[in-house]
């Protein structure tokens, strides 16, 4: 099974146990060294470094703001989960319930765990090459930087001569390991809220919700 997966990933592991661990959910093995959680922690950081490095090289004339917008889109949960599906990781994942094979959070985690496993197995160059190989098409599809919801909301407010959006944390939920922030954004009397695993994600979600509201 891992041989077929390695063909799909286009990476040959020297230590196949790392790949097996990367696709094992805690519902199958709850031991701290028996599932993907530690590898996911590592892979999340490696994906960030690899993606930032790629963008820095590919777009030498772009300012930091544009690079950041591209970066957020390429490493967000939805994009990483989509990549996991395109590499058919859902078919190889070891999970107790098949529902987990279609869960964006789990798919994202497994994808990041695989990147972490490649980093441990082959070093940073192997991990960067893997991300470059599979994420490059996404970068090439978007030759202009995406306009994020916060920027679009600010421009909308400026266009109508309204005050700038104001963001405030409503409350925080979840555990220390997986916090959920709920943030409200307001422009005058118009308000909306959003949530995310960090404040930046929550602000983007809130801005998107308010944009949808005012554009109606």
C-alpha positions as CSV (number, residue, x, y, z in Angstrom):
1,X,0.0,0.0,0.0
2,X,2.8,2.5,0.9
3,X,4.6,1.7,-2.4
4,X,1.6,2.8,-4.4
5,X,1.2,5.9,-2.3
6,X,4.9,6.7,-2.7
7,X,4.4,6.5,-6.5
8,X,1.6,9.0,-6.2
9,X,3.6,11.3,-4.0
10,X,6.6,11.0,-6.3
11,X,8.8,10.5,-3.3
12,X,10.6,7.3,-2.2
13,X,10.9,7.0,1.5
14,X,14.1,5.5,3.0
15,X,12.1,4.9,6.2
16,X,8.6,3.8,5.2
17,X,7.5,3.8,8.9
18,X,7.4,7.6,8.7
19,X,4.9,7.5,5.9
20,X,2.8,4.9,7.8
21,X,2.7,7.1,10.8
22,X,1.8,10.2,8.7
23,X,-1.4,8.6,7.5
24,X,-2.4,7.1,10.9
25,X,-5.2,8.9,12.8
26,X,-5.3,8.9,16.6
27,X,-8.5,6.9,16.4
28,X,-6.4,4.0,15.3
29,X,-3.4,4.6,17.5
30,X,-3.6,7.2,20.4
31,X,0.0,6.8,21.4
32,X,2.0,10.1,21.1
33,X,4.4,8.4,18.7
34,X,1.9,6.2,16.9
35,X,-0.1,8.7,14.8
36,X,0.4,11.7,12.6
37,X,-0.1,14.5,15.1
38,X,3.6,15.3,15.9
39,X,4.5,15.0,12.2
40,X,1.6,17.4,11.3
41,X,3.0,19.9,13.8
42,X,6.3,19.8,12.0
43,X,4.9,19.6,8.5
44,X,2.8,22.7,9.0
45,X,5.9,24.7,9.7
46,X,7.8,23.1,6.8
47,X,5.0,23.9,4.4
48,X,5.0,27.5,5.5
49,X,8.8,27.9,4.9
50,X,8.7,26.0,1.6
51,X,5.8,28.0,0.3
52,X,7.3,31.3,1.4
53,X,10.6,30.4,-0.3
54,X,8.9,29.5,-3.5
55,X,6.9,32.7,-3.6
56,X,10.0,34.8,-2.8
57,X,11.8,33.3,-5.8
58,X,8.9,33.2,-8.3
59,X,7.7,36.8,-7.7
60,X,10.9,38.9,-7.2
61,X,9.1,42.2,-7.9
62,X,6.1,41.7,-5.6
63,X,5.9,43.6,-2.3
64,X,5.4,41.8,1.0
65,X,1.6,42.4,1.1
66,X,1.0,40.6,-2.2
67,X,3.3,37.7,-1.2
68,X,1.3,37.4,2.0
69,X,-2.0,37.2,0.2
70,X,-0.7,34.5,-2.1
71,X,0.8,32.7,0.9
72,X,-2.5,32.7,2.9
73,X,-4.4,31.1,0.0
74,X,-1.7,28.4,-0.6
75,X,-1.4,27.2,3.0
76,X,-5.0,27.6,4.1
77,X,-6.9,24.5,5.3
78,X,-9.1,24.3,2.2
79,X,-6.1,24.4,-0.2
80,X,-4.1,21.8,1.8
81,X,-7.1,19.5,2.1
82,X,-7.8,19.8,-1.6
83,X,-4.2,18.8,-2.3
84,X,-4.6,15.8,0.0
85,X,-7.6,14.7,-2.1
86,X,-5.7,15.3,-5.4
87,X,-3.0,13.0,-4.1
88,X,-5.6,10.4,-3.0
89,X,-4.4,10.4,0.6
90,X,-8.0,9.8,1.7
91,X,-7.8,6.3,0.2
92,X,-4.7,5.5,2.2
93,X,-5.5,7.1,5.6
94,X,-5.8,4.7,8.6
95,X,-8.9,5.9,10.4
96,X,-11.6,4.4,12.6
97,X,-14.5,6.1,10.8
98,X,-14.7,6.6,7.1
99,X,-16.3,10.0,7.8
100,X,-12.8,11.2,8.7
101,X,-11.7,10.6,5.1
102,X,-13.8,13.6,4.0
103,X,-13.0,15.9,6.9
104,X,-11.1,19.0,5.8
105,X,-9.3,19.3,9.1
106,X,-8.1,15.7,9.0
107,X,-7.2,15.8,5.3
108,X,-5.2,19.0,6.0
109,X,-3.4,17.4,9.0
110,X,-2.5,14.3,7.1
111,X,-1.1,16.3,4.1
112,X,1.0,18.3,6.5
113,X,2.1,15.2,8.3
114,X,3.3,13.7,5.0
115,X,5.4,16.8,4.4
116,X,6.8,16.5,7.9
117,X,7.6,12.9,7.2
118,X,9.4,13.8,4.0
119,X,11.4,16.4,5.9
120,X,12.5,13.9,8.5
121,X,13.3,11.3,5.9
122,X,15.1,13.4,3.3
123,X,15.8,16.8,4.8
124,X,14.6,20.3,3.9
125,X,15.6,20.1,0.3
126,X,13.4,17.0,-0.3
127,X,10.5,18.7,1.5
128,X,10.8,21.9,-0.5
129,X,11.1,19.9,-3.7
130,X,7.9,18.1,-2.8
131,X,6.0,21.3,-2.1
132,X,7.4,22.9,-5.3
133,X,6.4,19.9,-7.4
134,X,2.8,19.8,-6.1
135,X,2.0,23.4,-5.3
136,X,3.7,25.0,-8.4
137,X,0.6,24.4,-10.6
138,X,-1.6,26.3,-8.0
139,X,0.9,29.2,-8.1
140,X,1.0,29.2,-11.9
141,X,-2.8,29.3,-12.2
142,X,-2.9,32.6,-10.3
143,X,-0.5,35.0,-12.0
144,X,-2.0,38.0,-10.1
145,X,-2.1,38.1,-6.3
146,X,-5.6,37.4,-4.9
147,X,-7.4,40.2,-3.1
148,X,-8.1,39.0,0.4
149,X,-11.4,39.8,2.1
150,X,-9.9,42.3,4.5
151,X,-8.4,44.3,1.7
152,X,-11.7,44.1,-0.3
153,X,-13.7,45.2,2.7
154,X,-11.4,48.1,3.4
155,X,-11.6,49.3,-0.3
156,X,-15.4,49.0,-0.1
157,X,-15.5,51.2,3.0
158,X,-13.2,53.8,1.3
159,X,-15.3,53.8,-1.9
160,X,-18.4,54.8,0.1
161,X,-16.6,57.2,2.4
162,X,-17.2,55.0,5.5
163,X,-15.0,54.5,8.5
164,X,-12.3,51.8,8.3
165,X,-13.4,48.3,9.5
166,X,-12.8,47.7,13.2
167,X,-12.0,44.2,14.5
168,X,-12.4,42.9,18.0
169,X,-12.2,39.5,19.6
170,X,-15.6,38.3,20.9
171,X,-14.3,35.2,22.6
172,X,-12.1,32.2,22.4
173,X,-13.2,28.5,22.4
174,X,-11.6,25.1,22.1
175,X,-8.4,23.7,23.6
176,X,-4.9,25.2,23.9
177,X,-3.9,22.8,21.1
178,X,-6.8,23.7,18.8
179,X,-8.1,27.1,19.8
180,X,-11.0,28.8,17.9
181,X,-11.2,32.6,17.9
182,X,-14.4,34.4,17.2
183,X,-13.9,37.9,15.9
184,X,-16.4,40.6,15.0
185,X,-15.8,43.3,12.4
186,X,-17.8,46.5,12.2
187,X,-18.2,49.4,9.8
188,X,-20.5,51.8,11.5
189,X,-23.7,49.9,12.4
190,X,-22.9,47.1,10.0
191,X,-21.4,44.0,11.7
192,X,-20.5,40.4,11.1
193,X,-18.4,37.8,12.8
194,X,-16.2,34.9,11.8
195,X,-14.1,32.3,13.4
196,X,-10.7,30.6,12.8
197,X,-7.9,28.7,14.5
198,X,-6.0,32.0,14.9
199,X,-6.9,35.7,14.9
200,X,-5.8,36.3,11.3
201,X,-8.1,33.4,10.0
202,X,-11.0,34.7,12.1
203,X,-10.5,38.3,10.9
204,X,-10.5,37.1,7.2
205,X,-13.7,35.0,7.9
206,X,-15.4,38.0,9.6
207,X,-14.4,40.3,6.7
208,X,-15.8,37.8,4.2
209,X,-19.1,37.6,6.0
210,X,-19.5,41.4,6.2
211,X,-18.6,41.7,2.5
212,X,-21.3,39.2,1.6
213,X,-23.8,41.1,3.8
214,X,-23.1,44.6,2.4
215,X,-22.9,43.4,-1.2
216,X,-26.5,42.1,-0.9
